[in-house]
Amino acid sequence: MSINAEQLLDMSPKELDQLFGEAECGPVPNGIAKGTALIAPGSPAGFSLSKLVRFLAWQGKTFDSEKGQLINRILPIGHSAVVAKVYEDKSWMDKKPCIALDYSKTSMLAKFVRDEIRLVDKNFYLGKVYVGSLPVIHFCLEFPQETAAAA
């Protein structure tokens, strides 16, 4: 059975951390990923809030594995903005390997943000967002089969 965003929205933050902790790092992804912010996971409002965030604020990320960077797609029009460096690093959660999405040297707006992702299913990554050193939310990224396979 494949994992999808709706299943993750039914999980609690603790269950999402457990899934993240059990996952392998996976390869640095390449291509366009549909993103879902996992806002209030495990609550009745989670699904609606995540849909609202996708519509108004964040649609996902576009990775360039050769350059080791990504750019977020934001606003209702999917505007490309907020670049991050992408590299393998130790997770702040458990010190195991993860893919770090580091905004500290690429964005004044998101200078204190670090995302971490791990592969939890084929073409599907689970992520954690840190502001400073504080974990704030989870998110997921779904890659179309043909682009993720190129990674």
C-alpha positions as CSV (number, residue, x, y, z in Angstrom):
1,M,0.0,0.0,0.0
2,S,1.3,3.4,-0.9
3,I,1.5,6.3,1.5
4,N,-0.3,9.5,0.6
5,A,-0.8,13.0,2.1
6,E,-4.3,12.1,3.3
7,Q,-3.0,9.2,5.4
8,L,-0.3,11.5,6.9
9,L,-3.0,14.1,7.8
10,D,-4.7,11.4,9.9
11,M,-1.6,10.7,11.9
12,S,-0.5,12.6,15.1
13,P,2.7,14.6,15.1
14,K,4.2,11.9,17.3
15,E,3.3,9.2,14.6
16,L,4.8,11.4,11.9
17,D,8.0,11.7,13.9
18,Q,8.1,7.9,14.3
19,L,7.6,7.4,10.5
20,F,10.3,10.0,9.8
21,G,12.6,8.3,12.2
22,E,12.1,4.9,10.6
23,A,12.6,6.1,7.1
24,E,15.7,6.0,5.0
25,C,17.4,9.2,3.8
26,G,16.7,8.4,0.1
27,P,18.4,10.1,-2.8
28,V,18.4,13.9,-3.3
29,P,15.3,14.3,-5.4
30,N,15.1,16.0,-8.8
31,G,12.2,17.7,-10.4
32,I,8.8,19.2,-9.4
33,A,7.2,18.0,-6.2
34,K,3.6,18.6,-5.1
35,G,3.8,19.7,-1.5
36,T,1.3,19.3,1.3
37,A,1.8,21.2,4.6
38,L,0.6,18.8,7.3
39,I,-1.1,21.5,9.5
40,A,-2.8,20.2,12.6
41,P,-2.3,16.5,11.7
42,G,-4.6,14.1,13.5
43,S,-7.3,16.7,14.0
44,P,-10.6,17.3,12.3
45,A,-9.3,20.6,10.8
46,G,-6.1,19.2,9.4
47,F,-7.3,18.4,5.9
48,S,-9.0,21.7,5.4
49,L,-6.1,23.7,6.8
50,S,-3.6,21.9,4.6
51,K,-5.8,22.6,1.5
52,L,-6.0,26.3,2.4
53,V,-2.2,26.5,2.8
54,R,-1.7,24.9,-0.6
55,F,-4.2,27.3,-2.3
56,L,-3.0,30.5,-0.6
57,A,0.7,30.0,0.3
58,W,2.7,26.9,-0.8
59,Q,2.3,24.4,-3.6
60,G,5.6,22.6,-3.4
61,K,9.2,22.6,-4.3
62,T,11.2,22.2,-7.5
63,F,14.6,20.5,-7.0
64,D,17.7,20.7,-9.2
65,S,19.8,17.8,-7.9
66,E,22.8,18.7,-10.2
67,K,23.0,22.2,-8.6
68,G,22.1,21.0,-5.1
69,Q,19.3,23.5,-4.7
70,L,15.6,23.9,-4.8
71,I,13.1,26.7,-5.2
72,N,9.7,26.8,-3.5
73,R,6.5,27.4,-5.5
74,I,4.4,29.9,-3.5
75,L,1.2,32.0,-3.7
76,P,-1.9,30.9,-5.7
77,I,-0.1,31.4,-9.0
78,G,2.8,29.0,-8.1
79,H,5.4,31.8,-8.2
80,S,9.0,30.5,-7.8
81,A,10.7,32.0,-4.7
82,V,12.7,31.2,-1.7
83,V,15.8,29.2,-2.7
84,A,17.5,26.5,-0.5
85,K,20.7,24.5,-0.7
86,V,20.1,20.8,-0.7
87,Y,22.5,18.2,0.7
88,E,22.7,15.1,2.8
89,D,23.3,15.8,6.5
90,K,22.5,14.4,10.0
91,S,18.9,15.0,11.1
92,W,18.4,17.4,14.0
93,M,15.8,15.0,15.3
94,D,17.8,11.8,15.6
95,K,21.3,12.4,14.0
96,K,20.6,9.8,11.3
97,P,21.1,10.7,7.6
98,C,18.5,13.0,5.9
99,I,18.3,15.4,3.0
100,A,18.7,18.9,4.5
101,L,17.0,21.9,2.8
102,D,19.0,24.8,4.1
103,Y,17.8,28.4,3.7
104,S,20.5,30.0,5.9
105,K,22.7,31.3,3.1
106,T,20.1,31.7,0.3
107,S,17.1,33.6,1.8
108,M,16.8,36.6,4.0
109,L,13.1,35.7,4.5
110,A,13.7,32.1,5.5
111,K,17.2,32.5,6.9
112,F,16.4,30.7,10.2
113,V,14.5,27.8,8.5
114,R,15.8,24.3,7.8
115,D,13.7,21.5,6.4
116,E,14.7,17.9,6.5
117,I,13.2,15.2,4.3
118,R,13.4,11.4,4.1
119,L,11.9,8.9,1.6
120,V,8.9,7.1,3.1
121,D,7.6,5.6,-0.1
122,K,8.4,5.5,-3.8
123,N,8.6,9.2,-5.0
124,F,7.2,10.4,-1.7
125,Y,9.1,12.2,1.0
126,L,8.1,13.2,4.6
127,G,9.6,16.4,5.9
128,K,10.1,18.4,9.1
129,V,10.4,22.2,9.3
130,Y,12.6,23.8,11.9
131,V,12.7,27.5,12.7
132,G,15.9,28.1,14.6
133,S,16.3,24.7,16.3
134,L,12.5,24.4,17.1
135,P,10.5,21.8,15.0
136,V,7.3,23.5,13.9
137,I,5.4,21.4,11.3
138,H,5.6,18.4,9.0
139,F,5.1,18.4,5.3
140,C,5.2,15.9,2.4
141,L,6.5,16.0,-1.1
142,E,5.1,13.8,-3.9
143,F,7.1,13.5,-7.1
144,P,5.6,12.3,-10.4
145,Q,7.1,8.9,-11.2
146,E,9.0,10.0,-14.3
147,T,10.9,12.9,-12.6
148,A,11.8,11.2,-9.3
149,A,13.2,8.2,-11.1
150,A,15.8,10.6,-12.6
151,A,17.2,11.3,-9.2
